[in-house]
């Protein structure tokens, strides 16, 4: 299926259903906080972890949750 076909199909569903054919969800509080944290990190050009080892240690510690 080409991109044009996909867009045409998508728009056809919008016209037929008179609604957006996908369920749009508002991010929960945890996701919004993560998004804000990532924006702040990009804006200040800082990393959350000082090294890759600290990143992986945090991942290991939190992977069982």
GROMACS elastic network, one bead per residue, 0.5 to 0.9 nm:
[ bonds ]
;  ai    aj funct       b0    kb
    1     4     6  0.81602   500
    1     5     6  0.60754   500
    1     6     6  0.66328   500
    2     5     6  0.51112   500
    2     6     6  0.62673   500
    2     7     6  0.86837   500
    3     6     6  0.50402   500
    3     7     6  0.61498   500
    3     8     6  0.84754   500
    4     7     6  0.52074   500
    4     8     6  0.60359   500
    4     9     6  0.85322   500
    5     8     6  0.50445   500
    5     9     6  0.60576   500
    5    10     6  0.85059   500
    6     9     6  0.51202   500
    6    10     6  0.60871   500
    6    11     6  0.86187   500
    7    11     6  0.60927   500
    7    12     6  0.84345   500
    8    11     6  0.52076   500
    8    12     6  0.60269   500
    8    13     6  0.86892   500
    9    12     6  0.50549   500
    9    13     6  0.63343   500
    9    14     6  0.87752   500
   10    13     6  0.53016   500
   10    14     6  0.64988   500
   10    15     6  0.89611   500
   10    20     6  0.87789   500
   10    21     6  0.74149   500
   11    15     6  0.63295   500
   11    16     6  0.86478   500
   11    20     6  0.88781   500
   11    21     6  0.89447   500
   12    15     6  0.51483   500
   12    16     6  0.61112   500
   12    17     6  0.84773   500
   13    16     6  0.50572   500
   13    17     6  0.57752   500
   13    18     6  0.77511   500
   13    19     6  0.78729   500
   13    20     6  0.77794   500
   13    21     6  0.63986   500
   14    17     6  0.54078   500
   14    18     6  0.52678   500
   14    19     6  0.52478   500
   14    20     6  0.54976   500
   14    21     6  0.62404   500
   15    18     6  0.51128   500
   15    19     6  0.74024   500
   15    20     6  0.89645   500
   16    19     6  0.80835   500
   17    20     6  0.76963   500
   17    21     6  0.75949   500
   18    21     6  0.88432   500
   19    22     6  0.86818   500
   20    23     6  0.75566   500
   20    24     6  0.86096   500
   25    28     6  0.88139   500
   27    30     6  0.79509   500
   27    31     6  0.56872   500
   27    32     6  0.59947   500
   28    31     6  0.53826   500
   28    32     6  0.61763   500
   28    33     6  0.86573   500
   29    32     6  0.50899   500
   29    33     6  0.60987   500
   29    34     6  0.86455   500
   30    33     6  0.51375   500
   30    34     6  0.62865   500
   30    35     6  0.86831   500
   31    34     6  0.50726   500
   31    35     6  0.61547   500
   31    36     6  0.86395   500
   32    35     6  0.50358   500
   32    36     6  0.61888   500
   32    37     6  0.85609   500
   33    36     6  0.51235   500
   33    37     6  0.60928   500
   33    38     6  0.86266   500
   34    38     6  0.61509   500
   34    39     6  0.86191   500
   35    38     6  0.51917   500
   35    39     6  0.62525   500
   35    40     6  0.86703   500
   36    39     6  0.50910   500
   36    40     6  0.61598   500
   36    41     6  0.85833   500
   37    40     6  0.51295   500
   37    41     6  0.61579   500
   37    42     6  0.86857   500
   38    42     6  0.62045   500
   38    43     6  0.85586   500
   39    42     6  0.51581   500
   39    43     6  0.60945   500
   39    44     6  0.86507   500
   40    43     6  0.50087   500
   40    44     6  0.61302   500
   40    45     6  0.81385   500
   40    46     6  0.84468   500
   41    44     6  0.53097   500
   41    45     6  0.55165   500
   41    46     6  0.52099   500
   41    47     6  0.64251   500
   41    48     6  0.74835   500
   42    46     6  0.68860   500
   42    47     6  0.84985   500
   43    46     6  0.80909   500
   44    47     6  0.88981   500
   46    49     6  0.88144   500
   47    50     6  0.67133   500
   47    51     6  0.87749   500
   48    55     6  0.82787   500
   49    52     6  0.71608   500
   49    53     6  0.86221   500
   49    54     6  0.60153   500
   49    55     6  0.56988   500
   50    53     6  0.84028   500
   50    54     6  0.66658   500
   50    55     6  0.79191   500
   51    54     6  0.53371   500
   51    55     6  0.64791   500
   51    56     6  0.88679   500
   52    56     6  0.61837   500
   52    57     6  0.85166   500
   53    56     6  0.52046   500
   53    57     6  0.60802   500
   53    58     6  0.86084   500
   54    57     6  0.50174   500
   54    58     6  0.61736   500
   54    59     6  0.86006   500
   55    58     6  0.52159   500
   55    59     6  0.62613   500
   55    60     6  0.87297   500
   56    60     6  0.61082   500
   56    61     6  0.85042   500
   57    60     6  0.51249   500
   57    61     6  0.61217   500
   57    62     6  0.86452   500
   58    61     6  0.50301   500
   58    62     6  0.61251   500
   58    63     6  0.83453   500
   59    62     6  0.52471   500
   59    63     6  0.56928   500
   60    63     6  0.52563   500
   60    64     6  0.76582   500
   61    64     6  0.71067   500
   61    65     6  0.85833   500
   62    65     6  0.57122   500
